[in-house]
């Protein structure tokens, strides 16, 4: 069957597809039937109706839930706060940046929607790169050079690895808990 003939046969007026709108006869509401009134002619399930997943039931995180970009922004803010602390205490990024990057990854991993969890797992190295570039641009006497950036990223590898490991750990806990 040719493509055009299939389309014509499938979408002709006589064929109804599952998604096609159907006309359903409406019954007039009788007096005494309002919101919250059960009708005798409609079968209702026995017992409580289970909630659909993702509509405010226990599968959702209680309280605040972040989108992927929101979670990455949380990591950026935490790492920037750590970088400010480090730069107030010394000339380079150090332990405060590492700790705050890891805390940001843990918080973001715990608060992000489950479908956006991958963005949290890959963002700590990229956030560290961003913080390093901004720091070198603002603080360094030589400015932003390729060798300075490479050295900062080599020395910053433990920070990136620790934050990524904590993010993976939180993702594993969430997966095991089904949250």
Buried (B, 14 or more C-beta within 10 A) or exposed (E): EEEEEEEEEEEEEEEEEEEEEEEEEEEEEEEEEEEEEEEEEEEEEEEEEEEEEEEEEEEBBEEEBBBBEBBBBBBBEBBBBBBBBBBEEEEBBBBBBBBBBBBBBBBBBBBBBBEBBEBBBEBBBBBBBBBBBEBBEEEBEEEBEEEBBEBBBEEBEEBBBBBBEBBBEBBEEBEEEEE
